[in-house]
Each structure stands twice: as C-alpha cells, then as structure tokens.
Amino acid sequence: MSWRTALTLFLLVAAVVSAWSVLRHRGNGEAGPATPGRSDYVLHDVELVALDDDGTESFTLRAPRIARDPAGQAMSLATPVFLLPDSDGDYWRVEARDGWVSPEGDELRLRGDVRIDSPPGQRKVALETTQLNVFPERDLATSPARVTITQPGSILQGVGLETNLATRHYELKSQVHTRHVP
C-alpha cells in the first residue's frame, strides 16, 4: 500500500471524527466569528489504525495531540509515532517531536529527533535526523539535514537524504562518511 492511500485513509477518518464532534458539540445559538490561530478540532490520546484498499493494516499512528488548522486545513501532530508493518508482519517504528500533514495529504513533515527503527528481532537498523519530508504519492522521503544510519558493523552519516519508499533504496547527498564498527 502506498503512503498516499494510507494518508488519504487517515484524513478520511479524521474528517469523520471531526464531523461527529461538531454535530455532538453544536450549540443552539449562532456561531461567533472564527478565532485566528485556533484549531477547528483537537484530538487527544489518539491511536489510529489506517487500512488499505484490501482492508489490511497500512499503518498505526499514535499521538497525544492532533489539531487541524481551519484556515489552511493542515494537521499538526504532537510527538507522533507511526508503526509501519512490513511484509513479514513486523513493525518499523517512526517517531518525531512534531509532525505536519498537508491539507491534501500529499506531504508529511516530521521535525525534531526523527528516528526510524527496524522491527525487533530483525537486523537492527536505525536512522536518525532532525527532519524528514515524506511524499506518499511519489513513494519518496527526503531530508536536507544530517542523517545517521546505524546498523550492525557500520555507521553511515551524510547530509541530505533521498529514499525511494517502494524499493527502500536510499542516497546520501553530501559529506558522506562511513565507519566500520566491530
């Protein structure tokens, strides 16, 4: 399943929850003017399981807070944790301090202490950076920042990253250094 489909499902669920919440908390009087800077909805302690077109799990998102901007309709995520199942049914863990989802769901930005860990029990691989931009429709993830990839026997560092999510092929753009660790 592509990231585009997963994020589309996520946005669909968020829209349904938003509509339900608005109808449930609707007042009888006239609505006042919109307050700039306020979210049109905020969800707390969220665990969302997104399914693909076949009904299988695409990803799980956990976040203590999700808010949607009424003007731009982008969503902000506080300390999001994504669990991404692989073909063996194990989960890659992706976490960050902050996240942002574009109104169209075609871009995800993760900022601050971004870390990706391979599933437990598999070859231990970890990727760390300060920012990661994901474009699900293009199966692309990029970072202009310093990236460190740690795996048994080596540590690879560089500035700038481009990853094809479908093939898991990655390219570090500059200042690439590798260190072999026994």
MIDRENGU-363636 format. One line per field, with one value per residue: residue number from 1; residue in one letter; x negated, y, z negated of N, C-alpha, C in turn. Coordinates in steps of 0.02 Angstrom, whole numbers, plus 32768, in hexadecimal, padded with zeros to 4 digits. Each point is the difference from the previous one (the first is absolute). Example, Ala and Ser with C-alpha at 12.3 -4.5 7.8 and 13.67 -1.06 7.14 Angstrom:
num = c(1;2)
residu = c(a;s)
nx = c(7D6C;8012)
ny = c(7EE4;8035)
nz = c(7E7A;8024)
cax = c(802D;7FD6)
cay = c(803B;803B)
caz = c(8000;7FFD)
cx = c(7FD3;8027)
cy = c(803C;8037)
cz = c(8000;7FDB)
end
This chain:
num = c(1;2;3;4;5;6;7;8;9;10;11;12;13;14;15;16;17;18;19;20;21;22;23;24;25;26;27;28;29;30;31;32;33;34;35;36;37;38;39;40;41;42;43;44;45;46;47;48;49;50;51;52;53;54;55;56;57;58;59;60;61;62;63;64;65;66;67;68;69;70;71;72;73;74;75;76;77;78;79;80;81;82;83;84;85;86;87;88;89;90;91;92;93;94;95;96;97;98;99;100;101;102;103;104;105;106;107;108;109;110;111;112;113;114;115;116;117;118;119;120;121;122;123;124;125;126;127;128;129;130;131;132;133;134;135;136;137;138;139;140;141;142;143;144;145;146;147;148;149;150;151;152;153;154;155;156;157;158;159;160;161;162;163;164;165;166;167;168;169;170;171;172;173;174;175;176;177;178;179;180;181;182)
residu = c(m;s;w;r;t;a;l;t;l;f;l;l;v;a;a;v;v;s;a;w;s;v;l;r;h;r;g;n;g;e;a;g;p;a;t;p;g;r;s;d;y;v;l;h;d;v;e;l;v;a;l;d;d;d;g;t;e;s;f;t;l;r;a;p;r;i;a;r;d;p;a;g;q;a;m;s;l;a;t;p;v;f;l;l;p;d;s;d;g;d;y;w;r;v;e;a;r;d;g;w;v;s;p;e;g;d;e;l;r;l;r;g;d;v;r;i;d;s;p;p;g;q;r;k;v;a;l;e;t;t;q;l;n;v;f;p;e;r;d;l;a;t;s;p;a;r;v;t;i;t;q;p;g;s;i;l;q;g;v;g;l;e;t;n;l;a;t;r;h;y;e;l;k;s;q;v;h;t;r;h;v;p)
nx = c(7FD6;8013;7FD1;800B;8009;7FC8;7FE2;8017;7FF2;7FC4;7FFB;8015;7FDB;7FCE;8014;8007;7FC8;7FE5;801F;7FEF;7FC3;8001;801D;7FD5;7FD3;802B;7FF8;8032;7FD2;7FFB;7FDB;7FCF;7FDC;7FDF;7FE0;7FD9;7FDF;8041;7FFD;8018;7FCD;8002;7FD7;8011;7FC2;7FE8;8023;7FE3;8029;7FD5;8034;7FE4;7FFF;7FD2;7FFE;7FC3;7FDE;8007;801A;7FDF;8028;7FD0;802A;7FE0;7FF1;803A;7FEB;803A;7FD9;8031;7FCE;7FC7;8022;7FC4;7FE3;7FFE;7FC8;8012;7FBF;8008;801F;7FDE;802B;7FCD;8032;7FD3;7FE2;7FD8;8023;7FC0;7FF1;7FF7;7FD8;802B;7FD3;801F;7FE2;8002;803E;8002;8041;7FEF;8025;7FD8;7FD9;7FE3;7FFC;7FCF;7FFE;7FC8;8004;7FBF;7FC3;7FFC;8021;7FDF;8024;7FD5;8027;8017;7FC8;7FFF;7FDA;7FDC;802E;7FDC;802F;7FD2;802C;7FFA;8002;803E;7FFF;803F;7FF9;8038;801C;7FC6;8015;7FFE;7FC4;7FFD;7FC1;8002;8010;7FD7;7FEC;8012;7FE2;801A;7FD2;800A;7FC9;8031;7FE5;8036;7FDB;802E;7FFB;8041;8040;7FFF;803E;7FFC;803D;800D;7FC6;8009;7FF7;7FC6;7FFD;7FC2;8010;7FE8;7FC0;7FFB;800B;7FD6;8016;7FD0;8030;7FCE)
ny = c(7FC5;8031;802D;800C;7FC0;7FF4;8034;7FEB;7FC2;8016;8025;7FC9;7FD9;802B;8001;7FBE;7FF9;802B;7FE4;7FC5;8018;801C;7FCA;7FDD;802E;7FFA;8041;801B;802A;803F;7FE9;800C;8036;7FE6;7FDE;8030;7FCE;7FF9;7FC3;7FE5;7FD5;7FE2;7FCF;7FE1;7FEA;800C;7FCB;8007;7FD1;800D;7FF2;7FD2;8001;7FD4;8033;7FFE;7FF8;8041;801F;8007;8031;8012;802A;8026;801F;8008;8033;801A;8021;8028;802A;7FE3;7FE8;8016;7FC7;800F;7FDD;7FF4;7FFC;8002;7FC6;7FEF;7FCE;7FEE;7FD9;7FD0;7FE3;7FFF;8039;8011;8029;802C;8020;8031;8028;8035;803A;8012;8004;8001;8002;8003;8034;7FF6;7FFB;802D;801C;7FDF;802E;7FE0;801D;8008;7FEA;8003;7FC8;7FD5;7FCF;7FD0;7FD0;7FF6;7FE2;8038;8002;8015;8029;8037;802D;8031;8032;803F;7FED;7FEE;8005;7FED;7FE8;7FEB;8030;8019;7FE1;803E;7FFA;803F;8014;8041;7FE1;8001;7FC8;7FD8;7FD0;7FE0;7FD2;7FC0;8015;802E;803B;8014;8036;802F;802F;8001;7FF0;7FCE;7FEC;7FCB;800F;7FFD;8019;802F;801C;800E;8043;8001;8041;800E;800F;7FCF;7FE5;7FCE;7FDE;7FD4;7FE1;7FE4)
nz = c(8000;8025;7FF3;8040;800B;7FDD;801A;803A;7FEE;7FED;8037;801F;7FDA;8009;8040;7FFD;7FDE;802B;8033;7FE7;7FF3;803C;801B;7FDE;800F;8032;7FFC;7FDA;7FE8;8018;8030;7FD7;8007;8034;7FD2;8019;801C;8001;7FE6;8039;7FF4;7FC4;800F;7FC9;7FF1;803C;8011;803B;8014;8031;8026;8027;8042;7FED;7FD5;801A;7FC8;8009;7FCA;7FC8;7FEC;7FD7;7FE1;7FD3;803C;8020;8025;8016;802B;7FEA;8000;7FEF;7FCC;7FEE;7FF3;7FBF;7FF8;7FC2;7FFF;8043;7FFB;8036;8004;8027;8010;7FFB;8033;7FCA;7FFF;8005;7FCD;8032;7FD7;800D;7FE2;7FE7;7FF6;8041;8015;8042;800F;803F;8014;8033;7FCB;8029;7FC4;7FE3;7FD0;7FF3;7FC4;7FF3;7FF6;8042;7FF4;8027;7FE3;8012;8017;7FC2;7FF4;8023;8037;7FCC;8019;7FF9;800F;7FF9;7FF9;8013;8040;800F;8043;7FFA;803D;7FE0;8024;7FEE;7FC9;7FE7;7FE2;7FE8;7FF9;7FF3;7FC8;7FCC;801C;7FCE;8022;7FCC;800E;7FF3;7FE3;8003;8007;8020;8010;8009;802D;7FF5;8006;802B;7FF0;8027;7FE9;803F;8014;7FD1;803B;7FE3;8002;7FE6;7FFA;7FC4;7FFA;802B;7FC6;8003;7FCD;8004;7FE1;7FDC)
cax = c(802A;7FD8;800A;8037;803E;8002;8010;8044;802B;7FF9;8026;8047;8014;7FFE;803A;803C;7FFD;800C;8047;8025;7FF4;8023;8047;800C;7FF5;801D;802A;803F;7FFB;7FD8;7FB8;7FDB;7FCB;7FC8;7FC7;7FC2;7FD0;8020;800F;8047;8009;7FC4;8009;7FCE;7FF2;801A;7FE2;8024;7FE9;8016;8004;7FFA;803B;8010;8015;7FC7;7FE3;7FCF;7FD5;8020;7FE7;800F;7FEB;8026;8029;8005;802A;8006;8005;803B;7FF3;7FDB;8017;7FC9;8004;7FC1;7FFD;7FCF;7FD9;801F;7FDE;801E;7FEC;800B;7FF5;7FDB;801D;7FFF;802F;7FDD;800C;7FCE;8017;7FEA;8017;7FE6;801B;803A;8012;802E;801D;801C;8048;800F;7FE6;7FCB;7FBF;7FFA;7FC0;7FEF;7FCC;7FE5;7FF2;801F;7FDD;8021;7FE1;8017;8027;7FDA;7FF5;7FE0;7FC0;800E;7FEF;801E;7FF2;800E;7FF7;802A;803D;800D;803A;8019;802F;8019;8015;7FC4;7FD7;7FC1;7FF1;7FC4;7FEB;7FC7;7FD7;7FD1;8021;7FD4;801D;7FD8;8012;7FC9;7FC1;7FF0;8025;7FFC;8019;7FFD;802F;802F;8015;8039;800F;8039;8021;8015;7FC6;7FD5;7FBF;7FF3;7FC5;7FEA;7FED;7FBE;7FDB;800D;7FCB;8013;7FD3;800C;7FFD;8001)
cay = c(803B;803C;8032;802B;7FDF;7FFF;8043;800E;7FDF;8025;803E;7FEF;7FF2;803F;8027;7FE1;800F;8048;800D;7FE5;802C;8040;7FF5;7FF0;803B;803B;8028;8014;8045;800C;7FFA;803F;8002;7FD1;801D;7FEE;7FDA;7FC9;7FC5;7FF1;7FC9;7FE6;7FBC;7FEF;7FB9;7FDF;7FC6;7FF8;7FC9;800D;7FC4;800C;7FEE;7FBA;7FF7;7FEE;803A;8028;801A;8016;8040;8011;8044;801C;8038;8010;803B;8016;8047;800C;8029;7FDA;7FBB;7FD2;7FE3;7FFC;7FC5;8005;7FC2;7FC7;7FC0;7FD7;7FBA;7FED;7FB8;7FEA;7FC5;7FC9;800F;8023;8048;8034;8036;8042;8030;8044;802E;8021;7FEC;802C;7FDF;8032;7FFA;7FCD;7FC0;7FEA;800D;7FF8;801A;7FED;802E;7FF8;7FBD;7FCD;7FC0;7FC7;7FC3;7FC1;7FD6;7FD5;7FBC;8004;8023;8040;803A;803E;803D;803A;8041;8034;800A;7FD1;8012;7FC4;800D;7FBC;7FF4;7FF3;7FCF;8024;8021;8028;8028;802B;8003;7FC9;7FC0;7FCB;7FBD;7FD1;7FBA;7FD8;8003;8040;803E;8028;8043;802C;8039;7FF9;7FBB;7FF3;7FB9;7FE5;7FD7;7FC0;7FD3;8009;8018;8043;8022;803A;8030;801E;7FF7;7FBB;7FDE;7FBF;7FE6;7FB9;7FF3;7FB6)
caz = c(8000;8005;7FCC;8015;7FEC;7FB7;7FE7;8015;7FCE;7FC1;8005;8002;7FBB;7FDB;8014;7FE2;7FB9;7FFA;800C;7FC7;7FC7;800B;7FF6;7FB9;7FD5;8020;7FD4;801E;8017;803B;7FF6;8000;8033;7FF4;7FDD;8023;7FD9;7FDD;8028;8004;7FD2;7FE0;7FE6;7FCD;7FF4;803C;8020;803E;802B;8044;8029;8047;8027;7FF4;7FBB;7FD5;7FDE;8024;7FCB;7FC2;7FE8;7FBA;7FF2;7FC9;8016;8047;8009;8046;800B;8028;803C;8032;7FFA;7FF3;7FBC;7FDB;7FD5;7FC9;7FF4;8021;8008;8034;8003;8046;8008;803C;8020;7FD0;7FCA;7FCB;8004;7FFD;7FD4;8016;7FCE;8005;7FCE;801E;8044;8025;803A;802D;8007;8032;7FEA;802C;7FE2;7FB8;7FE8;7FBC;7FE9;7FBD;7FE6;802A;7FFA;801E;7FE7;801E;7FD1;7FD2;8019;8042;7FFF;7FE1;8029;7FE6;8025;7FD7;8020;7FE0;8027;8036;8027;8022;8036;800B;8045;8028;7FDC;7FF7;7FC1;8007;7FC8;8010;7FC4;7FF4;7FF6;7FE8;8007;7FD7;8007;7FE6;8025;8021;7FF5;803D;7FF5;8039;7FFF;8037;800A;802C;7FFA;8023;7FCE;801E;8009;7FC5;8016;7FE6;8018;7FD9;8033;7FF9;7FC1;7FEB;7FDA;7FE6;7FCD;7FF2;7FB8;7FF6)
cx = c(7FD4;8010;803B;8042;8007;8013;8046;8032;7FFE;8029;804B;8019;8001;803D;8040;8002;8010;804B;802B;7FF9;8025;804B;8011;7FFB;801D;802E;8040;7FFE;7FD7;7FB6;7FE0;7FCB;7FC8;7FC7;7FC0;7FD1;801E;800D;804A;8010;7FBC;8012;7FC8;7FFA;801C;7FD8;802C;7FE0;801D;7FFC;7FF8;8040;8016;8017;7FC8;7FE2;7FCA;7FCD;802A;7FDE;8015;7FE5;8029;802E;7FFC;8030;8002;800B;803D;7FF3;7FDD;8013;7FC8;8008;7FBB;8006;7FCB;7FE3;8020;7FD2;8027;7FE4;8012;7FF2;7FD8;8020;8002;8031;7FDE;8007;7FC1;801E;7FE2;801C;7FDD;801E;8040;800D;8032;8017;8021;804B;8015;7FE8;7FC7;7FBA;8005;7FBB;7FF7;7FC4;7FEC;7FF9;8024;7FD7;802B;7FDA;801F;8026;7FD3;7FF9;7FE2;7FBC;800D;7FE5;8024;7FEB;8013;7FF1;802B;803F;8004;8041;8015;8035;801D;8014;7FC5;7FD3;7FBB;7FFC;7FBE;7FEF;7FC5;7FCC;7FCE;8027;7FCC;8026;7FD2;801B;7FC5;7FC3;7FF0;802D;7FF3;801F;7FF9;8032;802C;800F;8039;800B;803D;8021;8015;7FC6;7FD2;7FB9;7FF7;7FBE;7FF1;7FDF;7FB9;7FE2;800B;7FC2;801A;7FCB;8014;7FF3;8002;803A)
cy = c(803E;802F;802D;7FE3;8001;8044;8015;7FE1;8023;8040;7FF4;7FF1;803F;802C;7FE6;8011;804A;800F;7FE7;802E;8042;7FF7;7FF4;803D;8040;8024;8013;8046;8006;7FFB;8045;7FFE;7FD0;8025;7FEB;7FD9;7FC6;7FC7;7FF7;7FBF;7FEA;7FBB;7FF1;7FB4;7FD5;7FC1;7FF0;7FC7;800D;7FC0;8012;7FEA;7FB8;7FF3;7FE9;8040;8021;801D;800E;8041;8008;8046;801A;8039;8008;803B;8013;804B;800E;8028;7FD7;7FB7;7FCD;7FE5;8000;7FC6;800C;7FBB;7FC2;7FC3;7FD8;7FBA;7FE7;7FB5;7FF1;7FC1;7FC3;800A;801F;804B;8029;8038;8042;8032;8043;802B;8021;7FE4;8030;7FDA;8036;7FF6;7FC9;7FBB;7FE6;800F;7FF9;801B;7FEB;802B;7FEE;7FB8;7FCA;7FC1;7FCA;7FC2;7FC4;7FD8;7FD8;7FBA;7FFE;8022;8047;8039;803C;803A;803A;803F;8033;800E;7FCE;8015;7FC3;8015;7FBD;7FF1;7FEF;7FCB;801C;801C;8024;8022;802B;7FFF;7FC6;7FC1;7FCE;7FBE;7FD0;7FBA;7FD7;8004;8042;8039;802B;8044;8029;8039;7FF9;7FB7;8000;7FB4;7FEF;7FCF;7FBC;7FCF;8000;8011;8047;801A;803A;8030;801C;7FF1;7FBA;7FE1;7FBD;7FEA;7FB8;7FF4;7FB5;7FEB)
cz = c(8000;7FC6;8011;7FE8;7FB4;7FE5;8014;7FCE;7FBD;8002;8002;7FB9;7FD7;8011;7FE1;7FB5;7FF5;8009;7FC5;7FC4;8007;7FF4;7FB7;7FD4;801D;7FCE;8024;801B;803F;7FEF;8003;8036;7FED;7FDF;8023;7FD2;7FDA;8030;8005;7FDD;7FE6;7FE5;7FCF;7FF9;8038;8010;803B;8028;8045;8028;8049;8024;7FF5;7FB9;7FD2;7FE4;802B;7FD0;7FC3;7FEC;7FB7;7FF4;7FC5;8015;804B;8005;804A;8002;802C;8040;8036;8003;7FFC;7FB9;7FE1;7FCE;7FCB;7FF3;8020;8001;8034;7FFB;8045;8009;803F;801A;7FD3;7FC6;7FC4;800C;7FFD;7FD6;8017;7FCD;800A;7FC9;801A;8045;801D;803D;802B;8008;8032;7FEC;802B;7FE5;7FB4;7FED;7FB7;7FEB;7FB8;7FEB;8028;7FFC;8020;7FE9;8022;7FCC;7FD1;801E;8045;7FF8;7FE9;802C;7FE1;802B;7FD3;8027;7FDA;8027;8039;8021;8028;8033;8016;8048;802D;7FE0;7FF2;7FB9;8009;7FBF;8016;7FC7;7FFD;7FED;7FE8;8006;7FDD;800A;7FE7;802E;8021;7FE9;803E;7FF2;8040;7FF8;803E;800C;8032;7FFF;8029;7FD0;801C;8005;7FC4;8014;7FE5;801A;7FD1;8031;7FFA;7FBB;7FE3;7FDF;7FE8;7FCE;7FF3;7FB6;7FF6;7FD4)
end
